[in-house]
Amino acid sequence: MTEFELIDACFRAGSARDSGLLIGNGDDCLVWQDASPLAMSIDTAVAGRHFPEHASPERVAQRAFLPALSDLAAMGAEPAFFTLALTLPTPLDIDWTQRFAKRLLQLADHYGLVLAGGDTTAGPARVISVQMHGRVTQPLRRNGVQVGDEVWVSGQPGLAAAALPLILADRENELSTTWLDAYWQPQPRIELGRKLVGLASAAIDVSDGLVADLTHLAQASQVQIELDLERLPLPTDLVEQLGFDAAVGCVLAGGDDYELAFSAPPNRHAALLELSAELGLPLTCIGRAQAGDATVSIRHNGEHYRSSWPGFSHF
């Protein structure tokens, strides 16, 4: 099967459409015209590094697409289109590729994104690069945290990190559906991101670990962020199965959560609790921003707490 036969067989069936796409898949370049500014982000997933090599093609599609989409959520952007660069080992496994493409296009249709173009090539391992584009007129940035702001996180960080060791050991039958879904089907907080525009002062998605990503906010905004360990969302089953310190480590440094961490002035506290109820999504105030060095500190029962868990490193 040639490259173009592969594209025709696998990647032309998506139903999402957008009037901004003037020229799409099949030409040398895509051409997009839009009245709003575009936010753009690219993520690369490598077999054996970002997903287990034995993973099903449907799960690989989810792990490539959903984390990439999370970057748009962090900016408060409305998804518009995406491009795909796909490296596949030879001989080509057409069944794997068709199943991967089917799930990828299902996700694209669900979130309203058009597959507008891309590239395919042969290589020694599966490598998937997804570039997301979204409309945004008032982007949430990392450098907006103000002294006195509260610091929040959405959902339940930590479950994906807790599940990963058993996933890698091929012992998924020991995991609950909630823990499995946290890793294999992370939920990009697109609606939350859009509704945080005008409420939050800064935001980031939690991909490398809560402390690691909040450190990016602290450095960009030149503030110190202090977290209260007592306020962290810490599920009972996580503590029961892992013990307190390991559970805290998963929440603080586990990564792969794709929740949103954000800051907001204290006078937005009630509005954020209302938004939490509206979305049916827990939003937890976990700390505050204060003057100081551009770091994240953690308090437990009034004392400094040091976590030995590092955030995820791509190298």
SVG drawing of the C-alpha trace seen along z (x, -y; Angstrom):
<svg xmlns="http://www.w3.org/2000/svg" viewBox="-25 -40 42 49">
<polyline fill="none" stroke="black" stroke-width="0.4" points="0.0,0.0 1.4,-3.4 1.3,-6.5 -1.6,-8.0 -3.6,-4.7 -3.1,-4.6 -4.4,-8.1 -7.4,-7.4 -8.1,-4.1 -7.8,-5.4 -7.9,-9.1 -10.6,-10.6 -13.7,-9.5 -14.1,-12.1 -17.4,-13.9 -16.3,-17.2 -16.4,-20.2 -15.5,-23.9 -16.0,-26.9 -12.5,-28.1 -10.8,-25.3 -10.4,-26.5 -8.0,-23.8 -7.4,-20.7 -6.1,-17.2 -4.7,-16.4 -2.8,-19.5 0.8,-20.6 -0.5,-22.9 -3.7,-23.4 -5.3,-26.9 -7.3,-28.2 -9.0,-31.6 -10.5,-32.7 -11.7,-35.9 -10.3,-34.9 -6.7,-34.4 -5.5,-30.8 -3.8,-29.0 -1.5,-26.2 0.2,-23.4 2.0,-20.2 2.5,-17.0 4.5,-13.9 3.8,-10.4 6.5,-7.7 5.9,-4.0 7.6,-2.7 8.0,-6.3 4.5,-7.8 2.4,-4.6 3.2,-0.9 4.2,0.9 1.6,3.6 -1.3,1.0 -4.3,1.4 -4.5,-1.0 -7.7,-2.5 -5.8,-3.3 -2.8,-4.7 -5.2,-7.0 -6.6,-8.3 -3.2,-8.8 -2.0,-10.7 -5.1,-12.9 -6.5,-13.7 -3.3,-15.1 -2.7,-17.2 -6.2,-18.6 -5.6,-19.5 -3.2,-22.3 -6.1,-24.1 -8.2,-23.7 -5.4,-25.4 -5.5,-28.5 -9.3,-28.7 -9.5,-28.0 -12.3,-26.5 -11.0,-23.5 -11.0,-24.0 -8.7,-21.6 -5.7,-19.4 -2.9,-17.9 -1.3,-14.5 2.3,-13.3 2.4,-9.5 5.5,-7.2 4.7,-3.5 7.1,-0.5 7.2,1.8 5.8,4.1 2.7,2.0 0.0,3.4 -3.1,2.2 -5.5,3.6 -3.7,1.7 -3.6,-1.5 -7.3,-1.3 -8.4,-0.8 -6.1,-3.7 -7.5,-6.0 -11.1,-5.0 -10.7,-5.9 -8.8,-9.1 -11.5,-10.3 -14.2,-9.4 -12.5,-11.6 -12.1,-14.4 -15.8,-14.3 -16.7,-14.3 -14.7,-17.4 -15.6,-19.1 -12.1,-19.1 -11.3,-18.7 -8.3,-16.6 -6.9,-19.2 -3.7,-17.6 -0.5,-15.8 2.2,-13.4 2.9,-9.6 6.2,-7.8 7.9,-4.6 10.3,-4.3 11.6,-2.0 8.8,-2.6 5.4,-4.2 5.6,-8.0 2.5,-10.2 2.7,-14.0 -0.6,-15.8 -0.8,-19.6 -3.9,-21.2 -5.4,-24.5 -8.1,-26.4 -9.8,-29.7 -9.1,-32.1 -9.7,-35.8 -8.6,-36.1 -6.1,-33.4 -5.3,-32.3 -1.5,-32.5 1.0,-31.3 2.3,-34.7 -0.9,-36.2 -0.7,-34.9 -0.9,-37.8 0.2,-38.0 -2.8,-37.0 -4.4,-34.8 -5.8,-31.5 -4.5,-28.4 -6.9,-25.7 -6.9,-22.4 -9.7,-20.6 -10.8,-16.9 -8.7,-14.3 -5.0,-14.3 -2.9,-11.3 -4.9,-8.4 -3.1,-8.0 0.2,-7.9 -1.1,-5.3 -2.4,-3.1 0.7,-3.3 3.0,-0.7 0.3,2.0 -0.5,1.0 3.2,1.4 3.3,4.8 0.3,6.0 -1.8,6.3 -4.7,4.1 -7.2,6.6 -6.1,5.4 -7.2,1.8 -10.6,0.2 -12.3,-1.3 -11.8,-4.8 -8.0,-4.4 -7.8,-2.8 -9.8,-5.6 -7.7,-8.2 -4.7,-6.9 -6.2,-5.7 -9.0,-8.2 -7.9,-11.5 -10.6,-14.2 -9.4,-17.5 -11.1,-20.2 -12.2,-22.2 -15.5,-23.6 -13.8,-24.5 -11.0,-26.3 -13.4,-28.4 -15.4,-29.3 -12.3,-30.2 -11.7,-33.1 -12.6,-36.2 -12.4,-34.3 -8.8,-32.9 -5.7,-35.0 -3.5,-32.2 -3.8,-28.5 -1.8,-25.4 -2.7,-21.8 -1.2,-19.2 0.8,-16.9 4.2,-16.6 2.9,-16.7 1.1,-19.2 4.2,-20.7 6.2,-20.7 3.5,-22.5 2.7,-25.0 6.4,-25.8 6.0,-26.9 3.2,-29.3 5.4,-30.5 8.4,-31.2 6.3,-32.8 4.6,-35.1 7.6,-35.6 5.6,-34.6 5.9,-31.9 3.1,-29.4 2.4,-27.8 0.3,-24.6 -1.6,-23.3 -1.3,-19.5 -4.5,-19.3 -6.5,-20.8 -5.2,-18.4 -7.9,-16.2 -6.7,-12.9 -9.0,-9.9 -9.4,-7.4 -8.8,-4.4 -5.5,-6.0 -4.3,-6.3 -5.6,-2.8 -3.8,-1.1 -0.5,-3.1 -0.1,-4.6 -0.2,-8.3 3.2,-9.4 3.0,-7.5 -0.6,-8.7 0.6,-12.3 3.5,-11.7 1.0,-10.6 -1.1,-13.7 1.8,-16.2 4.1,-14.7 2.5,-11.9 1.6,-13.7 -0.5,-12.4 -3.6,-13.9 -4.5,-16.6 -6.5,-18.5 -6.2,-22.3 -4.3,-24.1 -5.1,-27.8 -5.0,-30.9 -7.8,-33.4 -8.4,-36.4 -10.0,-35.5 -13.2,-37.4 -13.8,-34.8 -13.9,-32.0 -17.8,-31.8 -18.1,-32.0 -15.6,-29.1 -17.6,-27.0 -20.7,-27.8 -18.9,-26.8 -17.8,-23.6 -21.5,-22.8 -22.5,-23.8 -20.0,-21.5 -20.3,-18.7 -16.5,-18.8 -14.7,-19.2 -12.6,-22.4 -10.4,-22.5 -8.6,-25.5 -5.2,-24.1 -3.1,-27.1 -2.2,-30.7 0.3,-32.9 2.6,-35.2 5.7,-37.3 8.9,-35.4 11.1,-33.3 9.6,-31.7 9.1,-28.3 6.4,-26.0 6.4,-25.2 4.2,-22.7 2.9,-23.0 1.6,-20.1 0.1,-20.9 1.9,-24.2 5.3,-22.7 7.3,-22.6 6.7,-19.3 9.2,-17.9 8.2,-15.5 10.8,-13.1 8.8,-12.5 10.1,-14.3 7.8,-15.4 7.9,-13.7 10.9,-14.5 10.8,-14.1 14.5,-13.4"/>
</svg>
